[in-house]
Amino acid sequence: MPLETDKLRGNSLPSKPDGISRCGMSIAKYAQHRDTLRWYELSSTGDIIGSPLQLDFYTQVDTSGPQKRSQPAKKQLAKT
């Protein structure tokens, strides 16, 4: 079945949830519809909210502890 015909389900939220970060669909807990800008909590029993191509996906971020930023590996300069 093509991706654009899959329909996702969710429950409508009154506003954007706190402490979320954009992510991929496979780990998402929340979604925002691109056209209506409405927020949803993803659920298997909720209303049909649209296809994955119409949504941006988000997950809850743990802000309780220190955050570590990933940094690219630094190459050592060759000595001549």
Secondary structure per residue as TSV (DSSP state, phi and psi in degrees):
chain	resnum	aa	ss	phi	psi
A	1	M	-	360.0	132.8
A	2	P	-	-64.1	148.0
A	3	L	G	-59.2	-39.0
A	4	E	G	-70.2	-11.6
A	5	T	G	-97.3	-10.9
A	6	D	-	-67.6	137.6
A	7	K	-	-113.6	133.1
A	8	L	E	-99.6	156.2
A	9	R	E	-116.4	150.6
A	10	G	E	-169.7	169.5
A	11	N	E	-108.4	133.1
A	12	S	E	-65.2	140.2
A	13	L	E	-112.8	149.1
A	14	P	S	-70.8	-26.1
A	15	S	S	-158.1	176.1
A	16	K	-	-64.9	129.5
A	17	P	-	-66.6	149.9
A	18	D	S	-79.6	151.2
A	19	G	S	65.9	43.9
A	20	I	E	-117.7	159.2
A	21	S	E	-139.9	146.7
A	22	R	E	-64.7	143.9
A	23	C	-	-153.8	-174.5
A	24	G	-	-85.1	162.8
A	25	M	G	-62.1	-32.3
A	26	S	G	-66.8	-25.6
A	27	I	G	-114.8	6.9
A	28	A	-	-69.4	144.4
A	29	K	S	-114.2	-20.5
A	30	Y	E	-133.7	159.1
A	31	A	E	-146.2	149.6
A	32	Q	E	-120.6	128.8
A	33	H	E	-73.0	130.2
A	34	R	T	-68.0	-31.8
A	35	D	T	-85.3	-45.5
A	36	T	T	-92.8	-16.1
A	37	L	-	62.8	18.5
A	38	R	-	-80.0	148.5
A	39	W	E	-100.8	144.3
A	40	Y	E	-137.9	146.2
A	41	E	E	-96.3	122.0
A	42	L	E	-66.7	137.6
A	43	S	-	-155.1	145.7
A	44	S	S	-77.7	-14.0
A	45	T	S	-111.5	1.5
A	46	G	S	-80.1	-171.3
A	47	D	E	-74.6	155.8
A	48	I	E	-70.0	124.7
A	49	I	E	-109.2	-13.0
A	50	G	E	140.5	-177.4
A	51	S	-	-87.8	159.8
A	52	P	G	-56.9	-28.2
A	53	L	G	-73.6	-14.1
A	54	Q	G	-96.3	-1.0
A	55	L	E	-124.2	149.5
A	56	D	E	-106.2	140.6
A	57	F	E	-110.9	146.2
A	58	Y	E	-141.5	155.6
A	59	T	E	-133.9	161.7
A	60	Q	E	-72.7	138.4
A	61	V	-	-109.0	133.3
A	62	D	-	-80.7	111.2
A	63	T	-	-106.3	11.4
A	64	S	S	-76.1	-28.3
A	65	G	S	-113.5	177.8
A	66	P	-	-65.9	143.8
A	67	Q	-	-100.7	136.6
A	68	K	-	-110.0	125.0
A	69	R	-	-88.0	137.8
A	70	S	-	-78.6	140.3
A	71	Q	-	-127.6	142.7
A	72	P	-	-65.7	148.2
A	73	A	-	-64.1	138.1
A	74	K	-	-96.6	131.5
A	75	K	-	-86.6	139.8
A	76	Q	-	-78.5	135.2
A	77	L	-	-71.0	138.6
A	78	A	-	-74.7	137.9
A	79	K	-	-89.7	138.1
A	80	T	-	-110.2	360.0
